[in-house]
Amino acid sequence: MGTRQTYRLSLIRACEIAGGEAALASHLGLSAQDVVDYVAGAKDVPMHVFLKAVDIVFKDNYEKIARNTALLDEIRERRARAQEVCQGNLNRRHPGAQ
């Protein structure tokens, strides 16, 4: 995949995150027509627009990772509690068992 395609796909993803071309254009300080032209491949995406789009995509990904990490921490805590309960049950049934 070439650089031009990477820039365009990044802008498309930023559009999805922002809620469409008009919302992204507003966020980036561009006209909606410029965003449409970039996404359609009618114009090359300028570096500064690409970098702003990458920031939007990265922030969205970071927030998803943070939510997933919090969920993973909760799962680990539940697992540890369950293991403690199981170990306690085992110790009561079989004193001296490890």
MOQUISUL-V166116 format. One line per field, one symbol per residue. ss: DSSP state (H for helix, E for strand, C for the rest). psi: psi as a letter, one per 20 degrees, with the letter a starting at -180 (. if undefined). burial: b if it has 16 or more other ideal C-beta (glycine too) atoms within 10 Angstrom, else e. A space follows every 10 residues. Layout:
ss=???
psi=???
burial=???
This chain:
ss=CCHHHHHHHH HHHHHHHHCC HHHHHHHHCC CHHHHHHHHH CCCCCCHHHH HHHHHHHHHH HHHHHHHHHH HHHHHHHHHH HHHHHHHHHH HHHCCCCC
psi=prgggggghg hgghggghkr gggggghikr qhhggggghi jhqqpqghgg hhghgggggg gghgggghgg gggggggggg ghhggggggg hhhmpiq.
burial=eeeeeebbeb bbbbbebbee beebbebbeb eeebbebbbe eeeebeeebb ebbbebbeee eeeeeeeeee eeeeeeeeee eeeeeeeeee eeeeeeee
